[in-house]
Amino acid sequence: MKEVSVILPTYNERENLPLLIERIDRVFAEGGIDGEVVVIDDHSPDGTGRLAERLRGRYRFLRVVHRPRKLGLGSACKEGFRVAEGKLLLTMDADLSHDPSHIPSFLEKARYADVVVGSRYEKGGGIVGWSPSRRMVSRIANFLAHLVLGMGVKDVTSGYRAYRREVFERVSLEEIQSSGHAFQLEVLHKIVKRGFRVDSIPIVFTGRRKGESKLNLWEILGFFRLVLKLGFQDKNSPSRPHVGFSSPSLLSPLPREVPPF
């Protein structure tokens, strides 16, 4: 079994994918990491899927899953979780906004946590290249999620994350209904509610330079609707363990170290 599976949902990322794969290859080589990259392409009109197939000839760790149409970020992540072979399942954006140099830090932190979130809002993290309005939307989204759901995670909208494979032995992917960007919130909410340990590392997020953002008004509204829906469910559901940020792991009692990958 691979040490880590990097899952890359793609839709019209032809300009960014080659450079990203090259950077991941360098991180794997320099860190002695036995990993794979799984591209989940939603039939990109710009030929991203075809390009990914050509890149397979150069990078033996690369796998490509072709889907018939655009089915959404959350759906692509779930597909990646199903086919990935790694002990650690790491999701990241394919538009170069997430720096692959953080991968070793995810691996190290996951020795002690079930889920590791790459946070823009931890000390040492940050955002480069966003407009004030985009920053405000992100801040409001995270504030509302904290206010309503109280998960203790500073950056619930971050898509740069690592999950120990065992998490999805207890959290069924079929439970997660969101197909778009709201997936990030829903899956984290279910994980925290099950008592898994969630920790974070600081990352610097760089706004995309090539291509168009997939985030739109409907995605934003969908996120806010989901926050309210989950808050209502929490309020009206029977009391359940709600163990949040940096809490004891169900998989491996602390302070004992989780077995390394």
C-alpha positions in Angstrom: 0.0 0.0 0.0 1.2 3.5 -0.9 2.3 5.9 1.8 0.0 8.7 0.4 -2.5 9.2 -2.4 -2.7 12.7 -3.7 -6.2 13.2 -5.1 -6.5 15.9 -7.8 -10.0 16.8 -9.0 -9.6 18.5 -12.4 -11.8 20.5 -14.7 -10.1 22.6 -17.3 -6.7 22.6 -15.7 -4.6 21.8 -18.7 -2.3 24.9 -18.2 -1.6 24.0 -14.5 -1.5 20.2 -14.3 2.0 19.5 -15.8 3.7 22.0 -13.5 1.8 20.6 -10.5 2.7 17.0 -11.2 6.3 18.0 -11.7 6.4 19.7 -8.3 4.7 16.7 -6.6 7.3 14.4 -8.3 10.1 16.5 -6.8 8.6 16.4 -3.3 8.2 12.6 -3.5 11.8 12.2 -4.7 13.3 14.6 -2.2 11.3 13.2 0.7 11.7 9.5 -0.2 7.9 9.3 -0.2 6.2 6.3 -1.7 3.1 8.0 -3.1 0.7 8.1 -6.0 -1.3 10.9 -7.7 -4.9 10.2 -8.7 -6.4 12.7 -11.2 -10.2 12.7 -11.3 -11.1 14.5 -14.5 -14.7 15.5 -15.2 -14.4 15.4 -19.0 -12.6 18.7 -19.3 -13.4 20.5 -22.5 -9.8 21.8 -22.7 -8.4 18.3 -22.8 -7.0 18.0 -19.3 -7.9 14.4 -19.2 -6.0 13.6 -22.4 -3.0 15.5 -21.2 -3.1 13.6 -17.9 -3.0 10.3 -19.9 0.1 11.5 -21.8 1.8 12.5 -18.5 1.4 8.9 -17.3 4.1 8.0 -19.7 6.6 10.2 -17.7 5.3 9.7 -14.2 4.7 6.1 -13.1 3.0 7.2 -9.9 0.2 8.9 -11.9 -3.3 7.4 -12.3 -6.2 9.0 -14.2 -9.9 8.5 -13.7 -12.2 9.8 -16.5 -15.7 10.8 -15.7 -18.4 11.4 -18.3 -19.3 15.0 -17.3 -18.8 17.7 -14.7 -20.1 16.2 -11.4 -18.7 18.5 -8.8 -15.7 18.8 -6.5 -17.2 16.7 -3.7 -18.2 13.9 -6.0 -14.7 13.9 -7.4 -13.1 13.7 -4.0 -15.3 10.7 -3.0 -14.4 9.0 -6.3 -10.7 9.5 -5.4 -11.2 8.1 -1.9 -12.7 5.0 -3.4 -10.0 4.2 -5.9 -6.9 5.5 -4.0 -4.4 3.0 -2.6 -2.7 5.1 0.0 -2.7 4.9 3.7 -3.1 8.7 3.8 -5.6 10.3 1.4 -4.6 13.9 0.6 -6.8 16.2 -1.4 -5.5 19.4 -3.0 -6.5 21.8 -5.8 -5.0 21.3 -9.2 -4.7 25.1 -10.0 -1.3 25.6 -8.2 -3.0 27.3 -5.2 -1.8 24.5 -2.9 2.0 24.1 -2.6 3.1 20.5 -2.7 6.0 21.3 -0.5 3.6 20.9 2.5 3.0 17.2 1.8 5.8 16.1 4.2 4.2 18.2 7.0 0.9 16.5 6.4 2.5 13.1 6.7 4.3 14.1 9.9 1.2 15.6 11.5 -0.9 12.6 10.5 1.2 10.4 12.7 -0.8 11.9 15.6 -4.1 12.9 14.0 -6.8 11.3 12.0 -7.4 14.3 9.8 -5.0 17.2 9.0 -6.4 20.4 7.6 -4.1 22.8 5.7 -5.2 26.1 7.3 -4.8 29.6 5.9 -5.9 31.0 9.3 -3.3 29.4 11.6 -0.2 31.3 12.6 2.2 31.1 9.7 -0.6 30.6 7.1 -2.0 33.2 4.7 -3.5 34.1 1.4 -1.9 35.6 -1.6 -3.6 37.0 -4.7 -7.2 37.3 -3.4 -9.4 40.3 -3.7 -10.8 41.9 -0.5 -14.3 40.6 -1.4 -13.0 37.0 -1.8 -11.2 37.2 1.5 -14.4 38.5 3.2 -16.5 35.7 1.8 -14.0 33.1 3.2 -13.9 34.8 6.6 -17.6 35.0 6.9 -18.0 31.4 5.8 -15.6 30.2 8.5 -17.0 32.4 11.1 -20.6 31.2 10.5 -19.5 27.6 10.5 -17.7 28.1 13.8 -20.7 30.0 15.3 -23.3 27.5 14.3 -21.4 24.2 14.4 -18.6 24.9 16.8 -16.2 22.3 15.4 -13.1 24.1 16.6 -11.5 24.1 13.2 -10.3 27.5 11.9 -10.4 26.8 8.2 -13.4 24.5 7.4 -13.4 25.5 3.7 -9.8 24.5 3.0 -9.6 21.8 0.4 -5.9 21.0 1.2 -6.4 18.1 3.7 -5.1 14.7 4.6 -7.4 11.8 5.9 -6.2 8.6 7.4 -7.8 5.8 5.4 -9.3 4.3 8.6 -11.6 7.4 8.9 -13.7 6.2 6.0 -14.2 2.8 7.5 -16.3 4.6 10.1 -17.6 7.5 8.1 -19.4 6.2 5.0 -18.9 8.2 1.8 -22.6 7.5 1.1 -23.5 9.6 4.1 -22.0 12.7 2.5 -24.6 14.3 0.1 -22.8 17.4 -1.0 -21.3 17.3 -4.5 -19.8 20.7 -4.7 -17.5 22.8 -2.5 -19.8 22.4 0.5 -18.4 18.8 0.6 -15.4 20.2 2.6 -17.7 21.3 5.4 -20.0 18.3 5.4 -17.3 15.7 5.5 -15.4 17.5 8.3 -18.6 17.9 10.3 -19.3 14.2 10.2 -15.7 13.3 11.1 -15.7 15.6 14.1 -19.1 14.3 15.2 -17.7 10.8 15.2 -14.9 11.9 17.6 -11.9 11.7 15.3 -8.9 13.8 16.1 -8.6 16.8 13.7 -5.4 18.9 13.7 -4.0 21.5 11.3 -0.8 22.8 9.7 -0.4 26.4 8.4 -0.4 26.9 4.6 -0.1 29.8 2.3 -2.8 29.7 -0.3 -2.0 31.4 -3.7 -4.9 32.5 -5.9 -4.9 30.9 -9.3 -3.0 32.6 -12.1 -4.3 30.6 -15.0 -7.8 29.3 -15.8 -11.1 30.3 -14.1 -12.2 29.6 -10.5 -14.9 27.0 -10.1 -16.4 28.8 -7.1 -19.6 30.7 -8.0 -22.6 32.3 -6.3 -24.5 29.0 -6.2 -21.6 27.2 -4.5 -21.4 30.0 -1.9 -25.2 29.9 -1.2 -25.1 26.1 -1.0 -22.4 26.3 1.6 -24.4 28.7 3.8 -27.5 26.6 3.4 -25.6 23.5 4.5 -24.3 25.3 7.6 -27.8 26.1 8.7 -29.0 22.6 7.8 -26.3 20.9 9.8 -26.8 23.3 12.7 -30.5 22.4 12.8 -29.7 18.7 12.7 -27.2 19.0 15.6 -29.8 20.9 17.7 -32.5 18.3 17.1 -30.5 15.1 17.1 -29.9 12.9 20.2 -26.8 13.7 22.2 -23.7 12.2 20.6 -20.0 12.5 21.3 -18.7 15.7 19.8 -15.0 15.7 20.0 -13.3 18.5 18.1 -10.0 20.1 17.3 -6.9 18.3 18.7 -9.0 15.9 20.7 -8.1 12.2 21.5 -8.2 9.9 18.5 -10.6 7.0 18.3 -8.0 5.2 16.2 -5.1 5.4 18.5 -5.2 6.7 22.1 -2.9 9.6 22.8 -0.2 10.3 23.8 1.0 7.1 22.0 2.1 7.9 18.5 -0.1 6.6 15.7 2.0 4.0 13.8 3.9 5.7 10.9 2.9 5.0 7.4 
